[in-house]
Amino acid sequence: MKKFIKLLTVAATLFAVGCQKYNDTPLKNRVGELENRVAALEELCKQMNTNISSLQTIVNALQEKDYITGVFPVTKDGETVGYTITFGKTQPITIYNGKDGKDGNSPTISVKQDSDGIYYWTLNGEWLLDGAGNKVKAEGRDGEDGKDGVTPRLRITDGYWEISYNGESWTRLGKATGEDGADGNTIFTSVTQDDNYVYFTLTDGSVITISKTKQHSDADAIEFADSNVKLICIVNWDTDKDGELSYEEAKAVTTIGNKFECSKIISFEEFQYFTGITSLNNSAFAECYSLAKIILPDGLKNIGEDAFYGCMNLSEISFPASVTTIRDEAFASCSTFTTVTVPETVTSIGNGVFSMCDNLTSFCGPYASDDGRCLIINDSLKAFAPKGITEYSIPEGVKSIAKYTFEECNKLTSITIPSSMEKIDGYAISNCENLRTIRFIGENPPTLEPYAISEYGMYGNDYTIYVPETAIDAYMNSDWSDEYKGRIASSLIPDDYIIRYTTSDNTKIKISLYNSADYFGANIIAHNYADGEGTIVFADKPTKISNRPFKDCNNLTSITIPDSVTSIGSSAFEGCSSITSITIPNSVTSIGSSAFLDCSSLTSITIPDSVTSIGSSAFEGCSSITSIIIPNSVTSIGDYAFLICSSLTSITIPDSITAIGSYTFCGCSSLTSITIPDSVTSIGNYAFYECSSLTSIYCKAQTPPSIYHNTFSYWSQCTLYVPTGCKDAYAAADEWQKAKEIIEMEF
């Protein structure tokens, strides 16, 4: 085209030189018209390429669920020739309206959605095909092979339209000018809008509709409950700049750094969708004083130091199973925590993780102590739940106390350190302003690191360290600082805090420390054995012995129960085959079923007059007991209570008993006589069966008690003694009449 213009110009010049008087005005006008025509075609080509690119942007906007934020007219000489369109996500585009012409030789480029749901380019109403005969996609991605859609380009070369869809090869379409010089329509015939949508009408009559507002049907957008959280997330991780954070965008985040530290956020339950985060930075949410709710994401492994320090309104936290490490003071000063569950997947817990959590009442999970007050991992006490506690005894078995464990436990007045303790870290017990008593139970002093017991904040500095009287020299000669040694005083533990025992093999008995409060009503804080005697020391007075704590302790030979115990429960000493004596204090009111079952070496036992009930099988199989006095306080004796006490020669049944149960004295083969009080009205099956040495039965009841045919055996050798005037009644009664002889007597 440009060559053609140059030729005309050169010819006109030569002609003008050769013919000075020739009128060249028509020729010049013709050349000018041609130049204007070329310029118009070039401008048309430019606008059409702009429209093609804009059309692809519109198609992509549909695909990406983008929305239009503005439509602005483009004017020329006071006439609207096109529009600039702005989007929520995409860069702005400009489109031009076509001109009405008679010829229409300009190619018509458009898009059309095929049956596969994908938009393809069309040329003059037909599919635009590439060199291999494939339709050319107008979308950015096809979702299958991942190939980008292409944007066709137009140009005018030597007066002809040419098209390319790869930017390298060009295909000639037709002449770029019509016979009358008029241009044809382009891609868009109109752009209209209403309150909600913008409508793009193409030359083929099809209409593309784009929303003018954010498409809330987009289910991928996270709905944040807290606007402050959303703002921080949008500013930092909204990669597509649509003003929302999608689940994919949240998942793509690998660190939040310290973007939330000291912020005013209240709720961040949507944090659970940030599953790409494996580690929380130190102080990630530190001093978020208003934060009340947060859900940690699955996949999180490490919680950094001070991560939630000072989140005083955060009342609970749930750890995903992926968490393995909680670092120093991660939740310190979370003062509204009440209960915390630490899962078994956590293998490392730092120092002071839950220090200064004043309202914490318990821990749950595999690392919680029996009473729930301590968090113990690898025998190290890592955290303490102080709410409502003034005196506390650390469980036996704990070997160390971590830094800041008892920091600012201001209600605590007394703490007892078990004999198992080996080391107390620096600042482990610090700033406890009311702490006055620290009692060490062990004979061997544990290592105290510098500032293990911090004086700062302990008003008056008048706390005292108590140690066993027998271990004062060991403590005074230890490597403790003079500050601590100067506070040492001897400590005599009251007897009612101790169970004492002896063993047959000069070794400590095996007794579980797990749930010791369930066994004894108080936690064990020390279990020592020296010089042939074992001592089980409690944090408080034990009130019971139950749930088989001494079951099958075959080396136990004697035991003294403190006066504070009120009940001896089921199977408490079952199977203690070497025990020979036991002292039951006057405080005991009940002896449970099987309490002394098969204590085959027990020769004597005194049942105090405080006992009101003896359970079934309580003394069954105690084959070495020779005599038992049952006090008048006992009102019930269970079945089998003295079954096969084969050495028992005499027994006194009190007037308080109204019934003797089945098998109660069955198999007491050494029993020679029995006295039945007048309060008894019935005797059960086999109650005295196989008492092969029984020769005398003294029954004080004027009315014969009801019995069974097998209540007694060996009637032929038994003399029955009954109240005066009652012989005939017994002689007429079933079973009683079988006695060898019935003799009346005064009782």
Buried (B, 14 or more C-beta within 10 A) or exposed (E): BEEEBEEBBEEBEEEEEEEEEEEBEEBBEEBEEBBEBBEBBBEBBEBBBBBBBBBBBBBBBBBBBBBBBEBEEBEEEEEEBBBBBEBBBBEEBBBBBBBEBEBBBBBBBBBBBEEEEBBBBBBBEEBBBBEEEEBBBBBBBEEEEEEEBBBBBBBBEEEBBBBBBEEEEBEEBEBBBBEEBBBBBBBBBEBEBEEEBBEBBBBBEEEBEBBBEBBEEEEEBBEBEBEBBBEBBBEBBBEBEBEBBBBEBBBEBEBBEBBBBEBEBBBBEBBBBBBEBEBBBBBBBBBBEBBBBBBBBEBBBBBBBBBBBBBBBBBBBEBBEBBBBBBBBBBBBBBBBEBBBBBEBBEEBBBBBBBBBBBBBBBEBEBBBBBBBBBBBEEBBBBBBBBEBEBBBBBBBBBBBBBBBBBBBBBBBBBBBBBBBBBBBBBBBBBBBBBBBBBBBBBEBBBBBEBBBBEEBBEEEEBEBBBBEEBBEBBEEBEBEEEBBEBBEEBEBEEBBBBBBBBBEEEBBEBEBEBBBBBBBBBBBBBBBEEEBBBBBBBBBBBBBBBBBBBBBBBBBBBBBBEBBBBBBBBBBBBBBBBBBBEBBEBBBBBBBBBBBBBBBBBEBEBBBBBBBBBBBBBBBBBBBEBBEBBEBBBBBBBBBBBBBBBBBBBEBBEBBEBBBBBBBBBBBBBEBBBBBBBBBBBBBBBBBBBBBBEBBBBBBBEBBBBBEBBBBBBEEBBBBBBEEBBEBBBEBEBBEEBEEBEEEEB
